Amino acid sequence: MRKLLRFFPLPLLLLCLLCLQPFRPEPAANSKPYGVFIGLETADLKRLRPYRTVVIEPSSFSAEQIKALQAEGKSVYGYLNLGSLENYRPYYERFASLTLAPYENWPEEHWVDVSSPTWQTFVVDELGAAYAALGLDGFFLDNCDVYATLPARRYLSTGSRPCSAA
């Protein structure tokens, strides 16, 4: 009986901690330096509350939502994928011919030929401009390391550079 009584407090303590979990206070607003929230649904905006700087998927947010986040004292950056193309993007088919190779461990993503003037114009003049019009504080540029997957001989023979337009 003594052995049973000796181990009884541990399960009781665990049960109490589990019961108190819903009453745990939320983190204070803007108490954490930054968070990256690619894929966040607008219904989950409360997850951004503790962060001073947030990176979001601009296509999922309106200018009004971004302005509201900024009014809370947040810096809001938009995710912009420069060097790869995800197959779920509405513009995927338009640029599928510019893909180079699958992006390892990301089955829905392919490296894209950033040396293409068509891609450069799209990223800067269309996508970037549309996202900037939302009132973002700046961009979080991803996959700038695509040059490592591009064939070096191509640039030596043509004299072009991976990002010659921007």
Phi, psi and omega in degrees: 000323180297321179297318179297316180293330181290326181267350181298319182299327182297308177298325178296317178298315179299318178297318178297317179297319178295321180293329181276348183307315180296342182264006179295133182291147176288150177298150179296149178300137176057032182271344179252148186294310181202162175209147179251124188231059177284129181092003179289130175278148182297339177292342182257025183303334181297338178294341180277345187310314185285357189254140176278325179234130180231145173249124184234166172275106187302329182292348179264359186233150175265165177300324180295319179294321178294317178298322178295320177296319179294325178295337176278002179092014181267147166267130186242117179249143179261134178288128179226114183271104183278322192253359176218164185231123180271140184287353177266356178289142181297340180261010183304308183300325180299327184242009181303328180291346180267000181286146185255310184200157175297147177272116185304132178073005176231085189299337181268008189232144177229145172295146181240151180284096183287352177280350181290123176301329178297315179293316181299316179297317179299310184298319184276306190275334180255292185295308180299318180295318179296318179292320179298324180296343178285348179091023178297156176280343180167190182240147169257105185272126184242155175060042176284353181271016181300333182305333181291340180261353183274144179291120183297325182302325182301318182285327179292324183277332183260342182078001180277168177239155182305324181229072187272343186265324187277000000 
